[in-house]
């Protein structure tokens, strides 16, 4: 289990425990975190679970695959270093303390 901090665009923080094996997107969805829409349900077929990963975490996460890179092209104001799709981030104990910030909007 990992404690993940979801930060709304407004600055409001939500700290939730997410079970190993789930995705960061599922943790947001199951805890009613505003700002992550997850329209495709986690199939990496949209960009509505886009977040900016805290800079301290960018090198600690698995690399983006080609499909995630392609979907991020459709995200609102993607950042080449910090943008990730939360549906592609599997929760493990190694993600304990992860901080992600939602963009102003999802598209």
C-alpha atoms as a printed R data frame, in Angstrom:
    type eleno elety resid chain resno       x      y       z
1   ATOM     1    CA   UNK     A     1   0.000  0.000   0.000
2   ATOM     2    CA   UNK     A     2   1.231  3.508  -0.824
3   ATOM     3    CA   UNK     A     3   0.160  6.934   0.396
4   ATOM     4    CA   UNK     A     4  -0.300  9.160  -2.619
5   ATOM     5    CA   UNK     A     5  -0.929 12.891  -2.512
6   ATOM     6    CA   UNK     A     6  -3.203 14.229  -5.233
7   ATOM     7    CA   UNK     A     7  -3.053 18.017  -5.543
8   ATOM     8    CA   UNK     A     8  -5.922 19.774  -7.270
9   ATOM     9    CA   UNK     A     9  -5.108 22.671  -9.586
10  ATOM    10    CA   UNK     A    10  -6.424 24.974  -6.835
11  ATOM    11    CA   UNK     A    11  -3.846 23.590  -4.406
12  ATOM    12    CA   UNK     A    12  -6.218 21.434  -2.342
13  ATOM    13    CA   UNK     A    13  -4.431 18.227  -1.323
14  ATOM    14    CA   UNK     A    14  -5.895 14.749  -0.889
15  ATOM    15    CA   UNK     A    15  -3.716 12.091   0.731
16  ATOM    16    CA   UNK     A    16  -5.041  8.583   0.217
17  ATOM    17    CA   UNK     A    17  -3.764  5.057   0.639
18  ATOM    18    CA   UNK     A    18  -3.863  3.077  -2.586
19  ATOM    19    CA   UNK     A    19  -3.491 -0.703  -2.625
20  ATOM    20    CA   UNK     A    20  -0.618 -2.326  -4.472
21  ATOM    21    CA   UNK     A    21  -1.619 -3.532  -7.930
22  ATOM    22    CA   UNK     A    22  -4.076 -0.695  -8.531
23  ATOM    23    CA   UNK     A    23  -3.166  2.282 -10.670
24  ATOM    24    CA   UNK     A    24  -2.761  5.852  -9.474
25  ATOM    25    CA   UNK     A    25  -5.851  6.637 -11.594
26  ATOM    26    CA   UNK     A    26  -7.919  3.963  -9.836
27  ATOM    27    CA   UNK     A    27  -6.839  5.384  -6.487
28  ATOM    28    CA   UNK     A    28  -8.155  8.798  -7.517
29  ATOM    29    CA   UNK     A    29 -11.368  7.400  -8.970
30  ATOM    30    CA   UNK     A    30 -12.135  5.186  -5.981
31  ATOM    31    CA   UNK     A    31 -11.552  8.071  -3.570
32  ATOM    32    CA   UNK     A    32 -13.561 10.637  -5.576
33  ATOM    33    CA   UNK     A    33 -10.550 12.885  -6.156
34  ATOM    34    CA   UNK     A    34 -11.639 15.780  -8.393
35  ATOM    35    CA   UNK     A    35  -9.532 16.556 -11.442
36  ATOM    36    CA   UNK     A    36  -8.976 13.051 -12.793
37  ATOM    37    CA   UNK     A    37 -11.809 12.087 -15.120
38  ATOM    38    CA   UNK     A    38 -10.505  8.769 -16.519
39  ATOM    39    CA   UNK     A    39 -12.994  8.718 -19.397
40  ATOM    40    CA   UNK     A    40 -11.534  5.574 -20.975
41  ATOM    41    CA   UNK     A    41 -11.461  3.655 -17.695
42  ATOM    42    CA   UNK     A    42  -7.714  3.111 -17.748
43  ATOM    43    CA   UNK     A    43  -7.209  1.773 -21.271
44  ATOM    44    CA   UNK     A    44  -4.639  4.453 -22.199
45  ATOM    45    CA   UNK     A    45  -7.039  5.630 -24.903
46  ATOM    46    CA   UNK     A    46  -7.473  9.238 -23.756
47  ATOM    47    CA   UNK     A    47  -5.605 11.829 -21.707
48  ATOM    48    CA   UNK     A    48  -8.202 12.609 -19.023
49  ATOM    49    CA   UNK     A    49  -6.106 11.170 -16.184
50  ATOM    50    CA   UNK     A    50  -3.149 13.421 -16.962
51  ATOM    51    CA   UNK     A    51  -1.107 14.761 -14.026
52  ATOM    52    CA   UNK     A    52   2.163 16.526 -13.363
53  ATOM    53    CA   UNK     A    53   4.434 14.368 -11.235
54  ATOM    54    CA   UNK     A    54   6.360 16.123  -8.484
55  ATOM    55    CA   UNK     A    55   9.908 16.756  -9.783
56  ATOM    56    CA   UNK     A    56  11.372 14.602  -6.989
57  ATOM    57    CA   UNK     A    57   9.555 11.594  -8.486
58  ATOM    58    CA   UNK     A    58  10.172 11.923 -12.226
59  ATOM    59    CA   UNK     A    59  13.264  9.710 -12.216
60  ATOM    60    CA   UNK     A    60  11.766  7.173  -9.786
61  ATOM    61    CA   UNK     A    61   8.868  6.141 -12.027
62  ATOM    62    CA   UNK     A    62   8.990  3.592 -14.844
63  ATOM    63    CA   UNK     A    63   9.620  5.100 -18.271
64  ATOM    64    CA   UNK     A    64   6.664  6.083 -20.449
65  ATOM    65    CA   UNK     A    65   5.886  3.638 -23.226
66  ATOM    66    CA   UNK     A    66   5.049  4.753 -26.774
67  ATOM    67    CA   UNK     A    67   1.278  4.588 -26.248
68  ATOM    68    CA   UNK     A    68   1.429  6.844 -23.178
69  ATOM    69    CA   UNK     A    69   3.686  9.292 -25.046
70  ATOM    70    CA   UNK     A    70   1.167  9.397 -27.905
71  ATOM    71    CA   UNK     A    71  -1.806 10.016 -25.593
72  ATOM    72    CA   UNK     A    72   0.037 12.777 -23.735
73  ATOM    73    CA   UNK     A    73   0.107 14.706 -27.021
74  ATOM    74    CA   UNK     A    74  -3.645 15.219 -26.472
75  ATOM    75    CA   UNK     A    75  -3.330 16.358 -22.842
76  ATOM    76    CA   UNK     A    76  -3.841 19.939 -21.671
77  ATOM    77    CA   UNK     A    77  -0.462 21.699 -21.514
78  ATOM    78    CA   UNK     A    78   1.733 18.581 -21.230
79  ATOM    79    CA   UNK     A    79   5.163 18.930 -19.672
80  ATOM    80    CA   UNK     A    80   7.805 16.744 -21.370
81  ATOM    81    CA   UNK     A    81   9.423 15.839 -18.039
82  ATOM    82    CA   UNK     A    82   6.572 15.787 -15.526
83  ATOM    83    CA   UNK     A    83   3.416 14.758 -17.415
84  ATOM    84    CA   UNK     A    84   2.126 11.239 -16.887
85  ATOM    85    CA   UNK     A    85  -1.117  9.358 -17.362
86  ATOM    86    CA   UNK     A    86  -2.136  7.969 -13.995
87  ATOM    87    CA   UNK     A    87  -3.697  4.901 -15.616
88  ATOM    88    CA   UNK     A    88  -0.177  3.827 -16.573
89  ATOM    89    CA   UNK     A    89   1.302  4.069 -13.070
90  ATOM    90    CA   UNK     A    90   0.914  0.798 -11.150
91  ATOM    91    CA   UNK     A    91   1.014  1.233  -7.395
92  ATOM    92    CA   UNK     A    92   3.720 -0.573  -5.434
93  ATOM    93    CA   UNK     A    93   5.340  0.128  -2.074
94  ATOM    94    CA   UNK     A    94   7.963  2.067  -4.038
95  ATOM    95    CA   UNK     A    95   5.355  4.756  -4.807
96  ATOM    96    CA   UNK     A    96   4.748  5.547  -1.131
97  ATOM    97    CA   UNK     A    97   4.873  9.343  -0.859
98  ATOM    98    CA   UNK     A    98   4.209 10.062  -4.558
99  ATOM    99    CA   UNK     A    99   2.814 13.557  -5.228
100 ATOM   100    CA   UNK     A   100   0.895 14.395  -8.382
101 ATOM   101    CA   UNK     A   101  -0.763 17.644  -9.407
102 ATOM   102    CA   UNK     A   102  -3.747 17.897 -11.685
103 ATOM   103    CA   UNK     A   103  -3.703 20.314 -14.623
104 ATOM   104    CA   UNK     A   104  -6.151 23.197 -14.859
105 ATOM   105    CA   UNK     A   105  -8.445 20.988 -16.944
106 ATOM   106    CA   UNK     A   106  -8.596 17.613 -18.664
107 ATOM   107    CA   UNK     A   107  -9.253 17.362 -22.400
